[in-house]
Amino acid sequence: MSSQPRPSLLVVDDDPGSSGLLREVFAQEGYDVSVASSGAEALRQAAERPFEIVLSDIQMPDIDGIEVLRRLRSVAPDATVILVTAFGTIEMAIRALNEGAFDYVRKPFKLDEVRRVVERAMERRRARDLARTDAAPAASSAEPRRRGRPIAAIIGSHPDMVELFKLVSRVAGTKSSVMIIGESGTGKELIARTIHEASPRRDRPFVAVNCTSLSETLLESELFGHMKGAFTGAIERRPGLFLEADRGTVFLDEVGDMSHSMQAKLLRVLQEEEVKPVGGTETIPVDVRVVAATHQDLEALVRAGRFRLDLYYRLHVVMLRVPPLRDRRDDVPLLAEHFLREYGLLAQRPLQGFSTKAMRALMNYPWPGNVRELENVMERAVALAPGSMVEEADLPDKVVHHAGNQGASAGGQTTLDEMIRRYVLSILDQVGGNKAEAARVLGVPRRTLYRMLGRYGLAAEADEVSQSGTSIH
């Protein structure tokens, strides 16, 4: 038997079911696991003994996980902290990672994902311990970045959105050009603004231009400025957006629609870091960070000869892909509730939520206009709903009568328990109600699965799945 001590792990969660599950799983993995049911208890335990890994929930009633992370820097600076949250936003990712968290995972979590993140944290600790000669904190002591405005509409707990949030938070502090790919209405400009506001350039201007909306001459003038008399209507000198955004960020929306000659001029500006106004003879130095966006397949445009390969590589240093709303329908309740709350406050008539039928319709509509369309539907619902709840009749006909609405998942208020409940039931559905197989897929002992069935009131529905093979949501 190896004499090497077991790695120590502290699980912090006010939900005994969740913390108990993690304790069982990581004890089987060979960790020395302790559990704290509150942030205050976690800090007390961390002050009494060292922990290599702290796996903490964010939403707790006394001290939340972000504050636990902050205080651990003085109480237990060597601990590597991983945060767990049921509610994913770009702001949360930025806060967590900028406060020094190693990573964060979402609830309802997949145990394999949690295992991988913890193992990566341990691997980093081992590499650090081998390389360093003096003790140093595992977590960064960087101060949190303050953002000028919340980007609360960029919300999601879908895995693709969680990964997007992490990438945004990591690229924000660099000067690298970023390309955002996504359909219209997915929130590309909001993501660009978030990158700017989480960056060292946040105190300088963020300027945006839609490359589709202007002619080539006007676009060149808009971006690089013009001299007086440069063209008809140029009655005075104008600096242009690149100079206005000096030491800030320029957002080029629908960059795939640029003409070849404009692509060449933009490439020169990016390479030389200087602009020449239309009609001018001298260049002017400029320092900007460029974030571009398009709904088109730029690689296909390059192959077709419609987009310069050298500009593609210059803009495509970091690529962020925003999934369409139809591919992350479990985020619809989060977004709908957010917009309902915000527009309710604006209209001074807060609504309490959605009927089951209304949420069923929202969950099953394909949202061709993505988040922007959902926002418009919620604004309309606030204006038209006569009661305290949004009913099916308060939604547009195209949403209510969409062909996919039959057999949809009932939504309502999506709490953490409901999200976990739906996830466990979906696994049971996939394995035909076989509890042993469901436990294997979930990566938990069978007795843990039975406790989960009891906790989330799934025993009867699990039996129904087993008997009928019918999907229940």
Number of C-alpha atoms within 10 A of each C-alpha: 3 5 5 6 9 13 14 19 24 26 24 30 26 19 12 13 14 17 22 14 18 23 20 15 19 19 16 11 12 12 18 16 21 17 22 20 17 23 27 15 15 24 19 13 18 20 14 11 9 16 22 18 24 26 24 30 29 25 18 16 9 12 16 17 26 22 14 23 28 19 14 21 20 12 18 22 21 19 25 28 31 26 24 24 21 19 20 24 21 27 19 21 26 26 19 27 23 21 21 24 23 22 19 24 23 20 19 21 17 14 17 12 12 19 15 11 17 22 13 14 19 16 12 15 18 11 10 14 14 9 9 9 8 6 9 12 14 22 22 16 14 10 11 15 16 13 18 13 9 11 16 15 19 20 22 26 21 19 14 14 21 22 18 22 23 19 18 25 23 17 17 21 17 12 16 16 20 24 27 24 21 19 20 18 19 22 19 26 18 14 22 26 23 24 27 28 26 24 22 17 22 21 13 16 19 22 16 19 18 16 25 16 12 14 12 16 11 15 19 22 24 20 25 24 24 24 19 16 13 16 13 7 8 15 12 10 15 18 18 20 22 27 22 21 22 18 19 24 30 26 27 23 23 20 23 23 18 21 16 14 11 16 20 15 15 17 18 15 20 19 11 11 14 18 24 22 23 25 16 13 8 9 13 11 14 19 17 25 23 21 29 26 27 20 19 16 11 19 14 11 16 16 11 10 11 17 22 21 15 13 17 18 12 18 22 18 11 16 18 20 17 18 18 20 24 18 12 16 18 18 20 25 22 20 20 23 18 17 21 25 20 18 20 19 13 12 12 10 13 16 20 15 19 22 16 17 20 22 24 23 25 28 25 22 22 17 20 16 17 19 23 16 16 21 20 12 20 24 20 16 23 28 14 13 16 12 11 13 17 24 18 21 13 20 21 12 10 10 21 21 13 14 11 14 17 11 11 18 20 19 23 17 16 17 14 14 14 15 16 18 19 19 18 22 24 19 18 28 22 17 17 21 23 16 20 16 16 23 19 12 16 19 15 17 15 16 12 17 20 14 15 19 19 12 13 15 12 19 16 11 18 22 16 17 22 17 11 10 16 13 17 17 15
